[in-house]
């Protein structure tokens, strides 16, 4: 291929990947903020729906019976 064309194709591909990564990052941050808001609201109710901590998975398992 022509070297100049390779440069522009690579540059466009890099820009496309950066835009995709930025969009994915924004989605992750929005989900993280939403989860934090939900945890905060659950904490305000005084009732924790899922046990946390080192053995939280074991407490959830025992509570599933």
VENFENWO-V575587 format. One line per field, one symbol per residue. ss: DSSP state (~ for helix, > for strand, _ for the rest). psi: psi as a letter, one per 40 degrees, with the letter a starting at -180 (. if undefined). burial: b if it has 16 or more other C-alpha atoms within 10 Angstrom, else e. A space follows every 50 residues. Layout:
ss = ???
psi = ???
burial = ???
This chain:
ss = __~~~~~~~~~~~~~~~~~~~~~~~~~~~~~~~~~~~~~~~~~~______ _____~~~~~~~~__
psi = ihddddddddddddddddddddddddddddddddddddddddddeehhdh iiadfdddddddee.
burial = eeeeeeeeeeeeeeeeeeeeeeeeeeeeeeeeeeeeeeeeeeeeeeeeee eeeeeeeeeeeeeee
